[in-house]
Amino acid sequence: MPRNARVVELNLALAPAGGPLRHRLADALIEVLRTGQLGPGDALPATRALAAELGISRNAVLAAYDELAAAGFVHATGGSATVVADGADVAARAGVSSHIGAARPAVQSSLAPDAPPRWILLPGYPDTGLIAPGDWRAAWRAAAGEPVSNGLPSSQPHARLREALAIQLRRTRGVAADPAGIVPAPGVSAALRALATAAGLRGRTVAFEDPGYPEGRRALASAGAVIRPVRVDEDGLDPSALARGDAAVYTTPAHQYPLGARLSAARRAALIGWARRESALVIEDDYDGEFRYDVRGLPALHSMPGGPDVVAYVGTASKILSPGLRVAWIIPPAGLLAAVRAALDESDESIGTVTGDALARFIGAGYLTRHLARAARTYAARREALIAGLRTAAPGLRISGAAAGLHLVAALPAGTDEDALVARLAGCGLAVDGLGQSCLGQSCLGPPPGPALVCGYALLPESQAAAAAAVIADCSPG
Amino acid sequence: MPRNARVVELNLALAPAGGPLRHRLADALIEVLRTGQLGPGDALPATRALAAELGISRNAVLAAYDELAAAGFVHATGGSATVVADGADVAARAGVSSHIGAARPAVQSSLAPDAPPRWILLPGYPDTGLIAPGDWRAAWRAAAGEPVSNGLPSSQPHARLREALAIQLRRTRGVAADPAGIVPAPGVSAALRALATAAGLRGRTVAFEDPGYPEGRRALASAGAVIRPVRVDEDGLDPSALARGDAAVYTTPAHQYPLGARLSAARRAALIGWARRESALVIEDDYDGEFRYDVRGLPALHSMPGGPDVVAYVGTASKILSPGLRVAWIIPPAGLLAAVRAALDESDESIGTVTGDALARFIGAGYLTRHLARAARTYAARREALIAGLRTAAPGLRISGAAAGLHLVAALPAGTDEDALVARLAGCGLAVDGLGQSCLGQSCLGPPPGPALVCGYALLPESQAAAAAAVIADCSPG
């Protein structure tokens, strides 16, 4: 067997308090190296599985892995599994740490709560319970009545879905695209890898929002892009921070992840102008552009004058319907269309045929429009309830980024140990993300964005908002 | 825009006769470079799309791309899109060829038939028309009635599918695996990439059957494995050709692709013994192990004594049901399990939740067993009919590799121009693969395996067998 066949299921435990969560997780993993449970060449556990096991967010695990990589304990192999580096065992035994001020952690009882959390405020998960069961079943029933794909190459793959998406995106996002210009992909990560490959971004610099979407950053990096963090503030990404050498920029203009800003109109125009001047590519991740509250809709970057020439628009069914569909879509600039298709083709990544057809019918029959209207009302009410709950229970927390999307940012008093708070909340049955987990490496650029909690409200019923806010208030200082 | 944004949809045309198909396609692509339709940094078209457009097999396109890469005209970027190399335009204008004896092709009228082929003998496509519509619909209906996934991490993802697969694989393939040891993946390519990453095969040598499965080779290479071709004969892969430095070996023991051999019992034991001695990994691609005719079943390598320690078993729903499901599965050695999960997790590759559930129900309700029995009878009859037709119409063709799977090999008289024949047959409305398209680069190792046709019979009704055989006979010499 290859050298790293020795990978084991770890019984990893975190010290229950003291220091940022990513430091503590990194320390616990170094302890695992020190004791020889994992050695050079072994793969670290899957981030999702470890997050689930420890009852923490996947972003926290990614941050810890990044920290270990920066300190040389581990390295990513081609952007996929993270593997223990040669000599990491020696370094661990010698007491080397991945961060300043580490205390050797005692391996103590796990933080993972015995029961699943009572309040899930993790951002990025839609309430799929809002989908009308009859509509959902009808769409799948129709799709299952179609002839079954035998895999023979087609010159018009997923035609029905591309047609439905063209109509939907034009109506809801102002994005004008021919069905032939839309490329389905099995997820945003696959879409971003294909775009990076198609646009020749390997070895070139991609400006990436910081703090920003960790999975997007990883997907682009795994395709060889060199990530350069750029500033984000209350108006979103700052175009003046873009540099001449940037071959592309990744942005979430509808609702910046994680700060929640909507990119201002002036900045939208500046961004398009910069991309046209510099012949750069704008990757617009419109991941939750469908939801906004009390504010005027801003057009997608792609829909602006000159946009289609420089903007690769990326959307997904994960937030508006279900991540289990594994369906995203790309509208690349016309010149990149063939190359994007080729990149997905070469890696043999495509969406399921029945799934694509079911989604097409869900859209075509008007079910998605109905669902989005109902979901927007529900999310608006849950957002109101959480904001009201926090204002009452924890008036010291400043709330921002709540104009759109499915999460808000609750700023904590300066000096709060954000990760310790997240851990305490987990112990109280409340799952939430800290803002620091979305920063690149150990620090964000620009105005310090934290400490803060990133609170998703999509899964929090109004009736639970006051209780959740009270738990947050009880655990928070000030 | 990045430099290769200039990619265009090509109107590529092949010279209608003369020389192997891959040479002619390579020549046509060089002509495209010469005329400046594509330049350095541009991506070549998607292989599937080009194959569909030209009415040839994807393997032929892959072979032509390999040839251009070997000659330095193009290079693969990170294993995905194939991109024109710097200086390729200059070389093309200077008359450099990718192979010996090339004549400058005139860009002539396309070979692509106006109508779809009347007889599809392309290997690797199942007849999805054999699926009982009621069973199919019932499985999807049941799956669509389940709660919709919201994407929250689960410690038991796809539990129902893994349980169904464990039972099915034990019964039909003798593979003993705990449901917890089965990892679903969205396709065999994704499965092979995850295995290569998990087993640390980047930069290491993987022995690969030659001739062999082109997509499998590409998937492993894209994950960084160094492919070393090994001999294949009528008994399958020759274990004596394995070398000390091989970290892994890829094999299709149930029905070697493309030669159709079943790996002999002696060789199976030798292969397991070698892997145990050398601490190497055996990647068993059981892609059509469910179908066999007039012969005793041979156990999967994974089911042999010592097998589970060294064999990573890979299966797929693509051949037994539909490639549109995008569902494959991996049973890695226990020591690689966590790393395989981690690799898929990091690249965010997972199967659709409704699809996984529908497949689980299709298996669990007994529909798959019923379908496989019916399909095996139909395929057996189609195989008989095609063999009888070929024996009558073209007695000079030697038939082999027909004991299992969904294709056979019809050896052509020595000296036959295999690719020219494939092109002539395409012109007559018959789509089939040449054996040479599965060879690594421009030549296969071991006993020369060609010229020959690789004839899939899954899509050829018995009533059409005689007519198809007559077309082959009319076009074939001798």
Interface residues (C-beta under 8 A of the other chain):
Chain A: M1 P2 R3 N4 A5 R6 V7 V8 E9 G41 D42 A43 L44 P45 A46 T47 R48 A49 A51 A52 E53 R58 A76 T77 G78 G79 S80 A81 T82 V83 I120 L122 G124 Y125 P126 D127 T128 G129 I131 P133 W136 R137 A139 W140 R141 A143 A144 G145 P147 V148 S149 N150 G151 L152 P153 S154 S155 P186 G187 V188 S189 A190 R193 A194 T197 A198 A199 G200 L201 R202 R204 E215 R218 A219 S222 A223 G224 A247 A248 S279 A280 L281 D309 V310 S318 L321 S322 P323 G324 L325 R326 P333 G335 L336 L337 A338 A339 R341 A342 A343 L344 D345 E346 S347 D348 E349 S350 I351 G352 T353 V354 T355 A358 L459
Chain B: M1 P2 R3 N4 A5 R6 V7 V8 E9 G41 D42 A43 L44 P45 A46 T47 R48 A49 A51 A52 E53 R58 A76 T77 G78 G79 S80 A81 T82 V83 I120 L122 G124 Y125 P126 D127 T128 G129 I131 P133 W136 R137 A139 W140 R141 A143 A144 G145 P147 V148 S149 N150 G151 L152 P153 S154 S155 P186 G187 V188 S189 A190 R193 A194 T197 A198 A199 G200 L201 R202 R204 E215 R218 A219 S222 A223 G224 A247 A248 S279 A280 L281 D309 V310 S318 L321 S322 P323 G324 L325 R326 P333 G335 L336 L337 A338 A339 R341 A342 A343 L344 D345 E346 S347 D348 E349 S350 I351 G352 T353 V354 T355 A358 L459
